[in-house]
Amino acid sequence: MLCRTRIVARGRAREEATVATDIDAGDRRAAGPAPQRPPFWRDVRVLRIAFQVIFLIVVALVLWYLFTTLRDNLRDRGLPTGFEFLDEPAGVDIRDSSFRPAQPIRDAIRVGFVNTVRVSFVGILLATIIGVLIGIARLSTNWLVRKAAAFYVESLRNIPLLVIIIFFYTAVVLKLPPISGPAEWFGLVVFSNRGLVVPWGDGQANVGTYLIVLGAGLLLAVLVAAWRSRRFDRTGQPHHRVLWGAVLLVIVAAAGYAVLGDPIIPTFPTRDGRVVEGGISLGPEYAALLIALVLYTASHIAEIVRGSILAVPIGQTEAAQAIALTGFQRMRYVILPQAMRIMVPPLANQYLNLTKNSSLAVAIGYFDLTRITGQIIANGNPAPQMISILMACYLALSLFISLIANIVNRSLRLDTR
């Protein structure tokens, strides 16, 4: 009886295995033959790579053709094809600087680059401050403040920047009191149609070391502010990070100044007839360009700030009101920190525009990078090389601003992990 049961079980197992085999064979027949890889001339992956390689080859050939054509044309006209001419005398006189025409061209380019950076850096700071204030004012509950901010934005941003620059130069700056009777304030400021002269510092032999000390103090101030912020997040106690950082920076600056023995001697403007000595002079061209760039760019920044604030959910404002925060506290601690994540990318675009728009200074004679490049070309130097240097300088400035903006944007990004 037991042997018969085993025989029956083995028969059923064979039948089940046969049925399973038949089912698998049927599934394979239904699925059809195994897919085969198409030939390489019809493979999408191969074609995609091939098209990219062909495109790069075509671009390289076009660039090589343009380069060889330019080189041959320069040789036919007897012009240099390299950059050796940068060591020759510039032959240009740069106003409001210690540059001499006998200095090489590379020094003139350096002066123009510094002038461009100076107006761009100061312009970015001032345009940001004014733009944020105007953007907040556009959302004010006060009718007069709101309409005045709207008038500022709608009027300035719809006027060409070049027109604004020429207006402030010819109708404002040049109409200031003449140098024979300037406006003098407390013996510290001399203001005339030749520019603004303010106190400055005359660096001594160890000024480089003192600048390194200031940089170290600034780094320590940032680290202390970050430590106070982490302490606030951990304990909830007031951080006062700005106060702590500022006090530390002042202590380091004062200690370094005392130890190094007056590395910077302050100088004040003194007028003798039509000549002003001492201090630092901000020429009328610089003033007109800076005012125009700041006011024009601030009108665009104001709209970015207004849109970013409106993009913050209204529930955030209602929650801040529910815990009795004042209007300033709501804006400072609740609204602006969230709006900052939205406004940083478009703000970077405005900073790039301000930097590149500074080249319009050529219309009023400010010696920025563009004007100096044009004068060097007018003196018989090769234009292609000078234009390439000009483009490389603006490209470097734009990439630096983009790098800083990306770092800030990444630091404000929410961690969704």
Stockholm file with secondary structure:
# STOCKHOLM 1.0

chainA/1-417         MLCRTRIVARGRAREEATVATDIDAGDRRAAGPAPQRPPFWRDVRVLRIAFQVIFLIVVALVLWYLFTTLRDNLRDRGLPTGFEFLDEPAGVDIRDSSFRPAQPIRDAIRVGFVNTVRVSFVGILLATIIGVLIGIARLSTNWLVRKAAAFYVESLRNIPLLVIIIFFYTAVVLKLPPISGPAEWFGLVVFSNRGLVVPWGDGQANVGTYLIVLGAGLLLAVLVAAWRSRRFDRTGQPHHRVLWGAVLLVIVAAAGYAVLGDPIIPTFPTRDGRVVEGGISLGPEYAALLIALVLYTASHIAEIVRGSILAVPIGQTEAAQAIALTGFQRMRYVILPQAMRIMVPPLANQYLNLTKNSSLAVAIGYFDLTRITGQIIANGNPAPQMISILMACYLALSLFISLIANIVNRSLRLDTR
#=GR chainA/1-417 SS CHHHHHHHHHHHHHHHHHHHHHHHHHHHHHHCSCCCCCCGGGCHHHHHHHHHHHHHHHHHHHHHHHHHHHHHHHHHTTCCSSSGGGGSBCCCCCTTSCCCTTSBHHHHHHHHHHHHHHHHHHHHHHHHHHHHHHHHHTTCSCHHHHHHHHHHHHHHTTSCHHHHHHHIIIIIGGGSCCTTSCEEETTTEEEETTEEEECEEEECTTHHHHHHHHHHHHHHHHHHHHHHHHHHHHHCCCCCHHHHHHHHHHHHHHHHHHHHTCSEEEECCEEETTEEESSEEECHHHHHHHHHHHHHHHHHHHHHHHHHHHHSCHHHHHHHHHTTCCHHHIIIIIIHHHHHHHHHHHHHHHHHHHHHHGGGGGGTTCCCHHHHHHHHHHTTCCHHHHHHHHHHHHHHHHHHHHHHHHHHHHHHSCCCC
#=GC SS_cons         CHHHHHHHHHHHHHHHHHHHHHHHHHHHHHHCSCCCCCCGGGCHHHHHHHHHHHHHHHHHHHHHHHHHHHHHHHHHTTCCSSSGGGGSBCCCCCTTSCCCTTSBHHHHHHHHHHHHHHHHHHHHHHHHHHHHHHHHHTTCSCHHHHHHHHHHHHHHTTSCHHHHHHHIIIIIGGGSCCTTSCEEETTTEEEETTEEEECEEEECTTHHHHHHHHHHHHHHHHHHHHHHHHHHHHHCCCCCHHHHHHHHHHHHHHHHHHHHTCSEEEECCEEETTEEESSEEECHHHHHHHHHHHHHHHHHHHHHHHHHHHHSCHHHHHHHHHTTCCHHHIIIIIIHHHHHHHHHHHHHHHHHHHHHHGGGGGGTTCCCHHHHHHHHHHTTCCHHHHHHHHHHHHHHHHHHHHHHHHHHHHHHSCCCC
//
